Amino acid sequence: MENNKSSQKMTSVFKQIFPFKWMFILLFVCLLSICSQVFAGQKTHMVFFEGEENELHVYRINGSLPGKTLLIVGGIQGDEPGGFLAADFYADFMLEKGNLIVVPRANFPSILKMERKINQDMNRKFSDDKIINYETRVVNVLKKLICESDCFLNLHEGSGIYSDKWETKFKNPKKFGQSIITDNAILEKSDPKENIDLEKMARKVIEKINLHIKDKNLLFHFNNHRTSHPESIHKEQLRSATYYAYKVCKIPAFGIESAKSLPLEQKVRQHIYAINGFLEVLDIIPQTPGIDLKKPEMQYMIISVNDAIPVVVGKMQHLKINKGDMIQVHDIVANYERGLAVDVIGLGNQFNDMKNRLVINESTRIEAKKDFYKCGSVFLDIDLKDSKGRKPLRISESKQNSMLRYKLKINGKLKIVDNYKHVTLLRGDKLVIEDILTGDIDPSKYVVNFKGFVGNTNNNNGEDRGFVIDTSKGVLMERYSMDKKGQHYYILTSLNKKEVGKIFINIQSQAN
Ligand SMILES: [Zn+2]
């Protein structure tokens, strides 16, 4: 109901913005093409009930080629870690063909408590349930996901070991462990030609799992609950998720049960063999390994000052310290784990200053890198106006004390230069404007232009950072020099086409 309301509201808003039908159609076509780009070979992560204890995370992974959609649900009962830990691996999966919907932890509170249920058994709430609680809301989301899938796996741990005949108290037809459960052998469709043989699907997968099991007593078996049959010994399953899938959504659904008593790793592995088996049966093809080249982004730097307890400083934040303080970057938090480094600009090592203890006497910037890619900065500010008395350490977003400073290299030698200062070079010196050191914003937002030099000849956007500027006679364009004689040049820094800084470059002739 709520959804309907909001979509009606949307439509009327669209009508106001796009009064003409053709515009609306155009917009729709645009959206469609964006959507298809986003969803082919992509993944999305949705969070339901965000901020609540029963937060529900849903991962959708779409292969670049179309195919079947498999829904994997783990942790519907919190004391069955074999299932939810296995599902976790598929949340980070990438696919060539077909789609996955992964809900690793359906019942997070019960997982945190390591108990089967909190208010009610979540796997007994899929039909005629009158009690409303958080489990109801999760079940309502799961019901939708089940009906939009082509196949559903509910990952469990079962007590004892299932056997189709009575062997012992622990191994008999009433037990669940080491079996793949269906609610019926055949899934009947309205057109009988479309009936699906659930038993055949399950047996194919069981064969694959059993290739990995050495102990004969632990082999997987097919376990048909015949849930709706008058003589079924598992009538409680009429209220389960797989029966909902079977009865309402009419899709193949299986309970995967590893025996509770087995070591955790073995249970997780068996679930993985089962999931991989179903992927194969459904012709859903994984990428091995999955490639996900997302844009590197630093979130936090963990920095200590004078060996005190480290503080967390966010991207583009300013850490205000005192002149002479010693800093050490312990780690950075980014959307990658490997290839991370930091450069305390103007100090320390040539490539990587991670864990390096460095004394800071002037304001500078610490740049985070993921391999070659600059993925975020933190500013180190020293308040020079009032150097009397030590000020407490502060982290701020403030724009104070953020004078621009430049990192230059002259014939390979580092030189830090303040804004509006003069630099004297000898004719023939090679100058590189490496970067802007301090300021309030991401240094890549500025344009730093050496007037009279063209860095990128293919695309003269005025940006000259990183290029070698040769000051030899006849290389620079004299008409752009301030004296028109090729002796006084300047570097102009602008932000949104407005000047924010300059460096004056005087080129002296080589002494004879
Ligand atoms: Zn269970």
Boltz pocket constraint, residues with backbone or C-beta under 6 A from the ligand:
constraints:
  - pocket:
      binder: B
      contacts: [[A, 77], [A, 80], [A, 155], [A, 156], [A, 157], [A, 158]]
      max_distance: 6.0
